[in-house]
Amino acid sequence: MRYFIGLDNGGTSTKAALFDEHGQEIGSFSVSTEALTPKVGFVERDMEDMWTANCDVVKGVLEKTGVSGSDVAGLGIAGHGKGLYLWGKDDKPVRNGIISTDTRAYAYPVKWASDGTEAKAFEYSLQHCMACQPTALLAWIRDNEPENYKNIKYVFECKDYVRFRLTGEARAEVTDYSGSGLMNLRTRSFDRKILELYGLTEIEDCLPPLVNAAEIAGYVTKEASERTGLPEGTPVVGGMFDINACAIAAGVTDPDKICMIAGTWSINEYIRTTPVDDGRVQMNSYFALPGYYLIEESSPTSAGNLEWFVSTFLQEKKAELKKEGRSIYEEIDEWVEKLPPETFVPVFLPFSMASNVHPNARASFVGANVSHGIEHFARSVFEGITFCHRWHFERLMATRETPPAVIRLAGGAAWAAVWAQMFADVMKVPVETVAAKETGALGVAIGAAVATGTYPTLDEAIANMTVISGRYEPDMKAAAAYDKKYELYKKTIESLDGLWDDMQAYIESVSD
């Protein structure tokens, strides 16, 4: 039996999962990943700690499953897109890595949109600029940390940095860098014209050579072998931007399927053979399947808000349930399920990390009164997150002539039947979930299975390694109730729009 390891570097944890050639998850191992927040809007990660965490989870999953490293045919890596991880000319990290929920560079996209820079860059990148993309973050470092800017040797995305430490080979994997704002999606290459528009020409030689997702990009070094338990020379493939990896694991092989990922980010995407080049969607990027673009609407507004809710309000309950051998998330599912969809709960805006409607918007519960208990707030969080996905979903639907046949759901919402049903009801489209819990890791394991010759194509690997575990049909009575609530959600956002800049100005005034 051949085995494949998928590494997944997410916003809150680092995971390794071991799969056999049929896609069965043999075991997984994870560690929590500390986010550093030195200032309001800054979200960083210690790059050495990050490297250590990746070594630890690979070693951990081998020890947990009892599988020898010599039986691992290949390893793939997924990671959060956007953000910025810089390697220096002194062969050390330039500074802490910057996570995709960071908003320090929010002023750059605003400026570039107003002065026409974004429109000019869109002709090449086919993307609207975001504060968490390398373009904006590099401009921020250029203007605020000039010595660090001069020290850059390589510009990495999250998982490409990890692969560099595993192999010693600097490579830029196409699906990830095609979402960075630095690539010309018409020519499938980096483009100096983009760098000129953003004033970033100095880093042109710091962009690594491109590599494909299911292509061997290097081999485990002796040092990495000692730290991971994998034999020196184990193939490491290009890997994927995690939203690509989840879509691959969910079997998204044609435009009739929508992929939604409810993780730290609200990811909503489908594939097509041509990009949407009229500006109606946030982002086009390359998909791992040859010949397809990934059409994406996303924001850091999804199930990470549930994590925040639990850590802020339910720590004592979580500890109490743990002693009883129960999970706080099982308890929350029960709270939500016992309240009918038509029940009025506070309107929740899932903006604890960032927003998709205003760069300075904040998380909010609106409409609470003394009749509301913790179960109402739990349902409020579920609904607000799902409505935010719908906001993106409607923008995607405006670019299609036909509705999708199904939504393939991954991430935290896919693990709770009540939440998966809510997604089906709110979107009014059938929802299917996949058997693998670690879908990002499975996606890159599928890529490793292709790169190492177990399967000739990604299509064939997906057919053999992806298993659908559940299906949820929309309940049209519930859908009608959610339609009314969704209108309240949108009106709440509109009503608060004039508040956010004043709130940000106050925050900045007291933090100086």
Buried (B, 14 or more C-beta within 10 A) or exposed (E): EBBBBBBBBBBBBBBBBBBBBEBBBBBBBBBEBEBBEEEEBBBBBBBEBBBBBBBBBBBBBBEBBEBEBEEBBBBBBBBBBBBBBBBBEEEEBBBBBBBBBBBBBBBBBBBBEEEEBBEBBBEBBBBBBBBBBBBBBBBBBBEEBEEBBEBBBBBBBBBBBBBBBBBBBBBBBBBBBBBBBBBBBEEEEBBEEBBEBBEBEEBBEBBBEBBBBBBBBBBBBEEBBEBBBBBEEBBBBBBBBBBBBBBBBBBBBEBBBBBBBBBBBBBBBBBBEEBBBEEEBBBBBBBBBEEBBBBBBBBBBBBBBBBBBBEEBBEEBBEEBEEEEEEBBEBBBEBBBEBEBEEBBBBBBBBBBBBBBBBBBBBBBBBBEEEBEBBBBBBBBBBBBBBBBBBBBEBBBEBBEEEBEBBBBBBBBBBBEBBBBBBBBBBBBBBBBBBBBBBBBBBBBBBBBBBBEBBEEBBBBBEBBBBEEBEBEBBEEBBEBBEEBBEBBBEBBEEBEEBBEEEBEEBEEEEE
